[in-house]
Structures are given as C-alpha cells and as structure tokens.
Amino acid sequence: MGKGYAEGPAADEAERRRDELAAERTERPHASRRAVEGCTPDEPERHFLGWEGEVDPDELFASGAAWGLRLVRRPV
C-alpha cells in the first residue's frame, strides 16, 4: 500500500516540473542586445536603426534624422 504523499498525479506533476527545471538550467541563455528603433523621413514606420553603442539615439534625435526612438532588447 502506498504512503499517499509520494504517489498519484500531484507527485507525477512535481517530478515532471523538477525535470523541466533541471533541463532549463543546462540550456544556454538566449543572447540579446539593445537595439535602437525609430522613425525616419524615408521610412515613417518605426524600424530597426542600429545597435546601441553603434548608433547614438540622442544624436539621431537632436539632428532630426530620426524620432520616436526607443531601446528594445533583440536576440542576437
């Protein structure tokens, strides 16, 4: 006869979740970078302008070359 606390659907689910968490820890985290998105006169819809550090959002805005700027995380 079973002990009750280590059997049944709850125990099966707990074991499945424990295995799932162990697998997640062994996977490599997804690499991402911050991207600059904004609107330009040639393309008024918001689009990718470049990677942070390679383009300066403040300079783009101050020069009027782009507006509606935002920084977003994108996978590399």
N, C-alpha and C positions, 0 to 999 in steps of 0.2 A: 504494500500500500504506500502511495506517495505521501510526501510531507506537506503538499499543498502549496507551499510558498516557492518551490523551485520547479513547478510544472505548469502546463497549460499555456494559453495564448499570451498571457502577460509575460511569462518567462521567455517564451519564444521571441516576442517582440523586443524585449530587453536585450537578448543575446544578438538579435539582428542589428539593433541600433549600436551595440557595442562594437560589432564587427565593422559596421559602416563608419563609425568614428575613427577606428584604427586605420582603415583604408584611407580616409581623408588626411590623416596626419602624415602618411607616407607619400602622398601626391605633392608635387612641386606647386607652390603657389603661383597663380597667374601673374605674369609680369604686366605692369601698366605704367604709363607715363601721363603727365598732364599735357593736354593739348589746348591750343588756343583756337576758339571758334568765333566767328563773327560774320558780319555782312560787309560787302564791298560794292563799289559802284557797278562793277562788271557782273556781279552775282549778288543780288539783293537778298536772297535767302541765306540764312545762317549756314556756314560751311566751315570745314577744316582750313585753318590758315597756316598752322605750323605747330611745332612742339615748343613748350615753354622752355626758355633758355636759348632757343634758336631764333625765335621772333619775340619782340618786345611789345606786349599788348598796350602799354602806356604810350609808346612811341607811335604805334599804328593809330590809336585813337586821337592823340594830340595833332598828328599830321592830317587827320581827316581821311586817311586811306581806308579805315575800317571803323565800324561802330557796332553796338550791340554785342560787345565782346564778353566772352565767359571762358573760364578754365574748366575743363572736364577731364576725367580720367578715361583713357582709352587703352585697350590692350595693345601690347607691342607685338 
